[in-house]
Amino acid sequence: MHLFSATGAPRVPMGLVPTAQGWVMAQVRLDGQGEAQPLRCQMSPDVPPEVRQAGAAVVLALPDEHFFFDTLSLPSTVAAEDIEFQLGLLWAERLPWPLEDCAWDWLLLSESAGEVNWSCCAVLKSTVQRWQDWAEKIGCSLLAIEPARQALDREARWPCLAGDSEEADNSDDNRSLRLAWGLSLRTADDRAGFNLLPHRALRAAQARQRGWRQLGVCLACLVLLLGSAEAVLQPLEAQAEAAAAAQAQAQTAQAQQAQDGRRQTALWASLQAQAEARAMQQRQRSAPLDWILRSVPPPEAGLQWQSVQWQPDRLTWVGLAASELLFNQWRLGLGEASVVQRWEPVRWSSPTSPGSQGAWLFEVRLTPAGP
């Protein structure tokens, strides 16, 4: 999985490995053909100064015993947007921890007739959060957290990097150095790799834009429907008045024809019921639009949306909050009908602001009040 900066150029991260003696840091560079060449490596008792630079790109690996690995299978007919949900249902039955307490990722393993196999990896969110807090304190940009064996497998395809180092005589130091090289090679690797940070949500800018466009189309359709319904109601009112006049004339002209009189009365009742039913439908159609408009926060609320899914009985917002206070103020305004489905801290980068900043990924489901 390649990592890209806001300008689209590959970001070559530093591989950082904590050891009992201190830290092992390695970094590669990419030549004109995109081939990886060794740039620098060092072992130090403290965090290297290159890592402490603001916005320094860093990739970390955790020991394999922190992770849980498994392979899951899904039918090939499952839509791409439903893969995460379907894998989550199967994954929750096999994990040794509750699914809501885990950070997990999945990779396409193989595909056969009618079935797709996915390789899945999970780790406790608390473990990932500790390293996210560490990166925020140091000031570096943590791009990925991955299993150690993944980085070692990657380094094995560039064995010359660690083989020429002076630390190759010590097996433990050599393994740490190989691991650091493998982490830095993540940019040059054409194979997808696990990343236990919430990278899928942070890389959904295009999906958020599509969501906003779909919401705009939905609102435009609702406005058109409301206008059409209003245009329909006006002729109905005129029709009701004409029916009332026709009924009066029929009752006067056919006073002696009881059966015809009852037929006219039934016709009038049917027309009135249709008018009331149309009015009720109009109120039901207008309720979701009013509800959506009331739920949209002002621009200064410090919230950004990834996606908005509207269904007749609920509205689901997924987005990023600049602070917990702003999010809680907005959510309190929604009333008791709102339910927080997801709330987790992330690192967020914006093309308009350099570096990265803390944010919170949230999912809120709203249920409209009854008419």
N, C-alpha and C positions, 0 to 999 in steps of 0.2 A: 504494500500500500504506500504510494508516494505521498510525501508531505509537501505542500505548496504554500508559498507566501501570498500576500495580497496581490502582488504583481504577477503571479503565475510562475516565477522562477523557483526551481527546487531549493528547499531549505535543507542544508546539510547539518544535521544535529550533532551534538556531542554525546557520545555514549558515556554514561556515568555509572560506576559500580561501587557501592559501599562495601568495605571489607573491615575485618577486625583491626587492621593496621591503619586504616584511613580511607582514602578514595583513589580509585583508578579511573582516569579520564582518557578517552581516545577520540580522535576525529579524523575523518577522511575528507578528501576533496574530489570533485568530479572534473575530469579533463574535458576537452572539446567534444569527445565522442561519448560523454556520459559515463566513462569508466572510472571506477573508484581507485584512488591512489592514497597512500598514507600521508597525513598532514602533520599530526602531532599526537603524542601520547605521554602521559606522566602519571606517577604515583606520588601522593602527598598525604600527610596526616590530616590536613584540613581541606575544606572545599576549595577547589582551584579557583583563582581569581577570574579566569575566563567564564566560569559558570555563574559567578556573581554579577556579571555585567547585565544591565537591564535588557530584558528581552532575549537573553541567550537561549537558543533552542537546545533542549535536553531530552534524551530518551532514557528511561530507567527500566531495569529488569528486576523482577522479584523471583526468589527461589521457587522451584516448581511445586514444592509442598504447600505453598499458599493457594494453589489453584486446584480446580476440579475440572477434568476433561471428560468429554463423552461425544458420541456420534448419534445424531438424530436423523430420522427419515421423514420426509413429507411427500405427498403426491405432487407430481409435476404440474397439476392443474391449479395449485395454490397461487393466487395473485401476488405480485411483488410486495404490494403494500400490506398484505396479510401475513407475510412470512414471520415477522417478529412476534406477532400475536400467537400464531400457531406453534412456533418453536417454544414460546414461553409456557404454553399449556403443557407440552411434553417435558420441558426442562424442569418445571416446578415439581414434577413427580420423582425426579432422579437426584436433584440437588441435595447435599447434606445440610444445607442452610435454607431458610425461607427465601423465596425468590425476591421479595421486596428488599432484603438485606444484601443483595448481591449486585455487583457490577459484572456484566457478561457480554460476550461478543460471539459472533458466529461467522464461519467461512464456508464457501461452497467446496465440498470435498469431491463429489462425483455425481454423475447424472446418468441414469439408465432409463429403460422404457417404463414410463409411468411413475418413476420414483426419483427423488433428489435427496442425496445424503449431505448433511451439514455437520461440520466439526464445530463444537461449542466449547467455550472456556468460561469459567466463572471464578470470581474472587470476592471476598467480603468487601462491601463498600467502605467500611471503617478503615481497612488497610489502604485502599486507594486514597481515601480522604486524608490520611496522615501525610502521605507524600505530596498531595496537592497543597496542603497547608505549609509543608516544608518549602515547596517551590515558591509559594507566594511570599514567604518570609525572606527567602534568599533573593528573590527578584528575578528569577529566570522563568522561561516559558516552557512548561512541561508538555511536550508534544505527544508522548505515548508512554504507557506502562505495559510491558509485555512479559510473558514467561521467559525464564532464562534459557530453556532448551530451544526456543524459537530463535533467539539471538545467536546461540552457538551453532545451530544448523545453518543459519545465514552466513556466519563467518567461515564455516567449513568450505564454502564455495569460493572464498578469497583467502586461502590458507597462507599466502605469502605475507600478509599484513602482519600477523603476530610472529611468524617464524623468524624474522630478521631482528626482533627486538632483543635487548640485552636481558630482559627479565625471563627469557624462555627457559633458563636453567632451573628455575623454581616452579614446580608444578602448580601450586596454588596460585602464585602470582601470574603464571602464564595463562591459567584458566580465566582469571579475572580480566586479564588483558584481552584475551580472545573474546570474552563476553562484551567488553567495552567496544572492541572493533565491530562486533556483530550488531550492536545497538546503533552505532553511527552509520553503518551500512544500510540502515532501514530505507533511506532515500533512494539508494541505488538498486534496491531489490525490486524486481518485477513481480515477485510473488506476493500475494496478499498475506497480511499477518494480523494476529490478534492485537487489539488495542483496548485495554480495559478502562480508559478514560471515556467520558461521554462524547466521543468524537462524532458519532452518527448524528446527534442532535445539532452539534455545532457546525456541521458541514451541510446543513439543510437550507442554505440561503435561497437557492432556487426554488425549493419546495415551499418556503414561506412566501416567496413572491407569487408562485402559482396559487397558493391559498388565498392571498389577498385579492388576486384577480378573480378567482372563483367566487369569493365573497361579494365582490363588486357586481359580478354578473347576477348572483343570487338576489342581491338587493334591488338591482335594476328590474329583474323579472317580477319581484314582489310589487314594486311600484307600478309596473304595467298591469299586473293583475288587479291591484286596487283600483286603478283608473278604469279598467274594463268593468269591474263589478259595479262601480258608481254609475257608469254609463248604462248598465243593464237595469239598475234599480229605478232610474228615472222613468223609462218606458213602463216598468211594472206599476209604478204609482199611477201613471196616466191610465193604464189598462184597468187598474182597480177602480178608479173613478168612473171610467166608461162602463165597467161591469155593474157598478152600483146604479148608474142611470138606466142601464138596460134592464136591470132587475125591477126597478120601480115601474118602468113602462110595462114589463111583462106581468107584474102583479096587478096593474090597473086593467090591462087589456085581457088578461086571462084569469080574472077573479073566479070564474066558475069552473075553471079546469084545475082541480086540486092536484092532479098528478103532475101536470106541467109546472105548477107552482112549486111542488116539492123538488122537481128536477132543477129548477132555477136556483132554489135555495142551496141544494147540494153543490151546484156549480160555483156559487159564490163562496161557500165554505172552502172548497178546494183551492180556489184562487187565493183566498186569504192565507191558507196554510202554506201554499207555495211561496207567497211573499214573505211570510215569517221565516220559512226555511232558508230562503236566500239571504235574508238579513242576518240570520245566525251564522251562515257560512261566511258572510262578509266580516263579521266580528271575529270569527275564528282565524280568517286569513290575515287580518290586520294585527292580531295579537302577537305572532312571532316577530313581525317587523318591529313593532314598538318595543318588544322585549330585547331584540338585538341592539336597537339604537340606544336603549337605556344602558346596555352592558358595555358598550364601547367606551373606554376611558379617554380622557383628553390627551393630546400629544405630550404634555409636560408630565404625565404620570410616570415616566421612566420605565414603561413596559414595551416590549417588542414581541410580535406574534410570529410563530413559525407556521401554524396552521389553525384553521377554524373549520370545524365540521358541524353543519347544521342538520338536524333531523327534526321531524314534526314534534317530538316530545322532549328534546334536549339539544343543548348547544355545548360543544366541547372546545375550549380554548387551550392551545399549547403554545408556550412562548418563553421568553427570557425576562426576568425582573432584575432591575439595577440594584434594588435593595429589598430586604424583607419588609421594611416599614411601608414602602410604597405599594408593594403587593398586598399587604394586609389591609391598607386603607381602601384599595380598590375592591378587594374581595368583600369587606364589610358592607360596602355600598350595594353589593348584589343581594344581600339578605340571606336568610337561612336556606334558600334553595340551592346554594352553591356548595359543591363538594370537591375538595382537593384530592385529585387522584395521584399526583406525583409532585415531589418537591425535593430537589437535590442541587447542591452547589456545583457550578461548572466554571471553566475558564472561557472567556469570550473575546474574540478579536473582531475588530471592525475596520473596514478599509479607511474610514474617516478618522480613526484614532490609532496611533501607533501602539505596538505592544499588545498586551492583553489585560483584561480586568476581570474582577470577580463578578459573577452573575449567578442567578438561580434559575434552573429549568423547572417549569411548573406545568401542570395540566389541571384545569378546573372544569368541572362539568356542571352546567346550570340546567335547572328544570323550571320552565315557565310556570308562573302562577295560573290558576284556573281562571276562565272568563268571569 
